[in-house]
Amino acid sequence: MSRFFSKRYEMLTPYTPGEQPQNQEYIKLNTNESPFPPSEKAMAFGREELRTLNLYSDPECKRLIAELAKTYGVSEDMITVNNGSDETLNFSFMAFCDDEHPAAFADITYGFYPVFAQLNGIPYTEIPLKEDFSIDPEDYIGIGKTIFIANPNSPTGVYLPLEQIERIAASNPDNVVIVDEAYVDFGGESAVSLLDRCSNILVIRTFSKSRSMAGGRLGFGIGSKELIADLNTIRFSTNPYNVNSLTESFGLGILKDPQYMKDCCETIIANREFTLEELRKRGFAATDSKANFVFAKSDRLDGEKLYLALKEKGILVRHFTKEKIRDYNRISIGTRAQMESLLKAIDEILEGQK
Ligand SMILES: *Cc1c(COP(=O)(O)O)cnc(C)c1O
């Protein structure tokens, strides 16, 4: 730290992203990316845009927002777009949290929430999940805080039914309830259907997981036009060009090819169920994940040991050191061949244990 670093940020512990080795030596099952590249149709769209790279991007992202509005059946003023949903999340902490509206989220959830709270000097409460890693909705009823719920949750994959989201939102009318739906395309129902009744819900979505565009950095928020206007005030006060023209047009191309995304999601769901079944056969305990990953612990091997042994064999998974989940690993779902390699590696590792 230099002697010039602002006192405001002295105590900040940055988020630790999953490893991104810059070679092809690993089977990467650690950051929940799609194993499938964007479709040819989507890529053709993006390439068109290269010719106008000398011009600034459209700060209002009109074409993209119009297509998103059509996709989700809402009006255009109910959508904002950002440089990955991480940015939408940060802007939500900035816009909807302060000393009178402290933040609340689960103790086991997306690791960026406490970082954003700290970055913005916002007080926050971490609410323990139940023993089975589900959320107890009662813990959130009428708490009078700005609530962040990843649904399905990460790293657990557990999904909270929409009725409970609605109850939580209705009981906290003076606060925003942010529903982070990074994984909802893999088996959950979207809270977008609640927006008519609950004007205090903000849904946050990303192109990084189900839409094969993690490297393109594209996220968006869906909510009442008032909430979206607030987020746009923050966006236009930081970086109006946060979504560059290439990302906008690739994103547009992906939206124009919805069947491809649907097919990819179906394949991943089938591979997830296959992997869950095979892991359970091998004595693993796993949550009923509704996401593109499984969250599992072996009855024979320590979580960290398994993570390291897999890495040695060229397979990256995500291990977290937090006490409550240190026995587990989060394993992204890849192609069937990748999952078969994972299972083979696990068999070899367990065999070596005997
Ligand atoms: C991956 C992830 C995000 C971040 O997505 P980006 O759009 O790539 O920034 C947000 N929330 C959760 C819960 C995630 O797992």
The ligand as a MOL file (V3000), in Angstrom:
LIG
                    3D

  0  0  0     0  0            999 V3000
M  V30 BEGIN CTAB
M  V30 COUNTS 15 15 0 0 0
M  V30 BEGIN ATOM
M  V30 1 C -21.2470 -15.1480 -11.8100 0
M  V30 2 C -22.1020 -14.3730 -10.8830 0
M  V30 3 C -22.3350 -13.0020 -11.0620 0
M  V30 4 C -21.4560 -12.1590 -11.9530 0
M  V30 5 O -21.7080 -12.1860 -13.2230 0
M  V30 6 P -21.0210 -11.1750 -14.2450 0
M  V30 7 O -22.1910 -10.7710 -15.0600 0
M  V30 8 O -20.0310 -12.0140 -14.9860 0
M  V30 9 O -20.3950 -10.0110 -13.5380 0
M  V30 10 C -23.2540 -12.3650 -10.2630 0
M  V30 11 N -23.8890 -13.0100 -9.2870 0
M  V30 12 C -23.6760 -14.3120 -9.0460 0
M  V30 13 C -24.3950 -14.9880 -7.9360 0
M  V30 14 C -22.7610 -15.0210 -9.8210 0
M  V30 15 O -22.4760 -16.2880 -9.5510 0
M  V30 END ATOM
M  V30 BEGIN BOND
M  V30 1 1 1 2
M  V30 2 1 2 3
M  V30 3 2 2 14
M  V30 4 1 3 4
M  V30 5 2 3 10
M  V30 6 1 4 5
M  V30 7 1 5 6
M  V30 8 2 6 7
M  V30 9 1 6 8
M  V30 10 1 6 9
M  V30 11 1 10 11
M  V30 12 2 11 12
M  V30 13 1 12 13
M  V30 14 1 12 14
M  V30 15 1 14 15
M  V30 END BOND
M  V30 END CTAB
M  END
